[in-house]
Amino acid sequence: MPDGTINPGHIVISSAGRDAGHAYVVLGWYKPQTLLVADGRGRKVVSPKKKNVKHVKWHSIANNVAEVLAGGLTITDEEIRQALAHIEATG
């Protein structure tokens, strides 16, 4: 298991690659250094992006998403879009 600094429900910003600057919600870990992330639009829950943990910066946590994921429930793309829209609106 990774060191726990980034957990499901956290919002991260891509810092490398063609998607640099793009915000994602962390869905979980794929491998010890690889996150599964989605934005609810281009990268949906059913096909999350694999992103190296070195290529993202932690931004904040989406509490509602984190609670759903911690409870073992399925998150929807709409919930992810709402969490990211809230972050974009508040800065």
PyMOL commands that set and color helices and strands:
alter all, ss='L'
color gray80, all
select helices_A, chain A and resi 53-55+63-70+77-90
alter helices_A, ss='H'
color red, helices_A
select strands_A, chain A and resi 10-14+23-31+34-38+49-52+56-61
alter strands_A, ss='S'
color yellow, strands_A
deselect
rebuild
show_as cartoon
